[in-house]
Amino acid sequence: GGYTGHLTDWTNQHFGLVLDIVRRGEDVRGFQPLPRRWVVERSFAWFLRSRRLVRDYERRTDTSEAVIRWSMIALMNRRLAAQPHQRAVLPAG
């Protein structure tokens, strides 16, 4: 199961990246959270908060990528605006 074979070879060859495939143990029964899986699930939840990303209206992949980037930029702006700006006070002299 999981992404194995051609995908891992392709990403290594084209981008020099090594995919870390997280697999569920064979002896695990019931629900068992996988390490770092929550990061992916949280990111998808953030994407779906953007109305335009709920459905795939775009015909071109570069347009879809731009909409995803725009959504994440808007999220970052909201988070940065919510944080009080604190300046470091340097000693005089």
C-alpha positions as CSV (number, residue, x, y, z in Angstrom):
1,G,0.0,0.0,0.0
2,G,0.9,3.7,-0.1
3,Y,2.8,5.5,-2.7
4,T,5.6,3.3,-3.8
5,G,7.5,2.4,-6.9
6,H,7.4,5.0,-9.7
7,L,6.4,8.0,-7.7
8,T,9.3,7.8,-5.3
9,D,11.7,7.1,-8.1
10,W,10.3,10.0,-10.2
11,T,10.5,12.6,-7.4
12,N,14.1,11.5,-6.6
13,Q,15.2,11.7,-10.2
14,H,13.5,15.0,-11.1
15,F,13.7,16.9,-7.9
16,G,16.3,15.1,-5.8
17,L,13.8,14.5,-3.1
18,V,13.4,11.4,-1.0
19,L,9.7,10.7,-0.1
20,D,9.2,9.4,3.4
21,I,6.2,7.1,3.1
22,V,4.4,6.5,6.3
23,R,2.7,3.2,6.4
24,R,0.3,1.7,8.9
25,G,1.7,-1.3,10.8
26,E,0.3,-4.7,9.9
27,D,-0.5,-5.6,13.5
28,V,-2.5,-2.4,14.2
29,R,-6.2,-2.8,14.7
30,G,-8.7,0.1,14.8
31,F,-7.9,3.7,14.6
32,Q,-4.2,4.6,15.0
33,P,-3.0,8.1,14.1
34,L,0.0,8.1,11.8
35,P,3.0,10.3,12.4
36,R,2.8,13.7,10.7
37,R,-0.4,12.7,8.9
38,W,-2.2,15.5,10.8
39,V,-0.1,18.1,8.9
40,V,-1.5,17.0,5.6
41,E,-5.1,16.8,6.9
42,R,-4.8,20.3,8.5
43,S,-3.5,21.7,5.2
44,F,-6.4,20.2,3.3
45,A,-8.8,21.7,5.9
46,W,-7.2,25.1,5.4
47,F,-7.6,24.8,1.6
48,L,-11.2,23.9,1.9
49,R,-11.9,27.1,3.9
50,S,-11.3,29.0,0.7
51,R,-14.6,29.0,-1.3
52,R,-12.9,28.7,-4.7
53,L,-11.0,25.6,-3.7
54,V,-14.1,23.6,-2.6
55,R,-14.7,22.7,-6.2
56,D,-12.2,22.3,-9.0
57,Y,-13.5,25.0,-11.4
58,E,-10.1,25.5,-13.1
59,R,-9.2,23.9,-16.4
60,R,-5.5,24.6,-16.3
61,T,-3.2,23.3,-13.5
62,D,-1.2,26.6,-13.4
63,T,-4.4,28.4,-12.5
64,S,-5.3,25.9,-9.8
65,E,-1.8,26.3,-8.4
66,A,-2.2,30.1,-8.4
67,V,-5.5,29.8,-6.5
68,I,-3.9,27.5,-3.9
69,R,-1.0,29.9,-3.5
70,W,-3.4,32.9,-3.2
71,S,-5.4,31.0,-0.5
72,M,-2.3,30.3,1.5
73,I,-1.1,33.9,1.2
74,A,-4.5,35.1,2.5
75,L,-4.2,32.7,5.4
76,M,-0.7,33.9,6.3
77,N,-1.8,37.5,6.1
78,R,-4.7,36.8,8.5
79,R,-2.4,35.1,10.9
80,L,0.2,37.8,10.8
81,A,-2.4,40.6,11.2
82,A,-3.8,38.8,14.3
83,Q,-0.4,38.7,16.0
84,P,0.6,41.9,17.9
85,H,3.8,43.3,16.5
86,Q,6.5,43.4,19.1
87,R,9.7,45.4,18.4
88,A,12.9,44.5,20.1
89,V,14.0,47.3,22.3
90,L,17.7,47.8,21.9
91,P,19.7,49.4,24.7
92,A,20.8,53.0,24.0
93,G,24.4,53.7,23.4
